[in-house]
Amino acid sequence: MITTRSSTLNWLFKTPLRASAVATLVSLVFAGIINSVFLSPPALSMTLFITLVIAAPMSYLTIKMVIAFRMTIESQKVKLALEHERAEILAKFMRDAAHEFKTPLTLMSSDLYLLEKSSDSAKKQQYTQDMYKQIETLNTLLETILILTRLDGTDKTDYLRTQVKAVELISDIQTFNSSGRIKLLVENPNTLPMVKINASDLHLALNQILGNALRFSPETSAIAVQIIHFGQWLVFEIKDQGQGMSEETIQRIFDRFYRVDESHTTRGLGLGLAIAKRVFELHDGHIEIQSELGKGTTFKGYIPIISVN
């Protein structure tokens, strides 16, 4: 109801001419009703004329001020809502980050205690190795958070990108294939268009998606990767033969620190896909997911091509 009234007012007072006409009509109606009761016809005509010349513009200005004030209030409400949302996101991020830091620190504390109590040299060596692993986990977590913070703080207008031939990205993807499981398919590579990219960040994003596909697929299965020119987009399609995802998981897969494996038995910090999503957003693109439990997952990352006129 409020939205309908607001839309009506915005239409009535969208232009000065329209607003002036409305204000004049309102002034004349009210002045005519009031003055007809107290004044003679000649005085009534003069009063209506004065109302037309003076009161109408005054009414117009008053109404415009009311509308401007109302729009300012609505704008402030939107800003406050956005600030509240940002504060909630930041608070959740800090809680999740604190939890992720706490886990390796707790394990290190336990290993250190056992190291001090043990007299077995082999066990001492094992506890020491375990602590080094947790230190590595902490370093990786910190570096990943710093990367995500940098990407979040980057505006699209300031994002550094360079123009390259899409065919040049083939060799970059091949660097991920140390396991031999990635099968790259590109039809007519020399016909691929030009794109504008941040090479290091795009490399990082693709690495996160491919790492996720390798981690959640059988070690003997292949990961199919295609680079496709589709309309105004260059599409990176990554298809695995893993366990797939439920609809609920798909809805949350880009949430920060979200882990499909809630027991944390598999490697990963729950930040990789959030990083990939942000990188594609900074390229004016997006990521789509198609998945079904037991039938694998397909990620499609879209980046706009450079149109050649």
ABEGO torsion letter per residue (X at the ends): XAAAAAAAAAAAAABAAAAAAAAAAAAAAAAAAAAAAABBAAAAAAAAAAAAAAAAAAAAAAAAAAAAAAAAAAAAAAAAAAAAAAAAAAAAAAAAAAAAAAAAAAAAAAAAAAAAABABAAAAAAAAAAAAAAAAAAAAAAAAAAAAAAAAABBAAABBBBBBBAAAAAAAAAAAAAAGABBBBBBGAAABBBBBBBAAAAAAAAAAAAAAAAAABBAABBBBBBBBBBEABBBBBBBBABAEBBAAAAAAAABBGBBABAAGABBEAGAAAAAAAAAAAAAGBBBBBBBBBGAEBBBBBBBBBBBBX
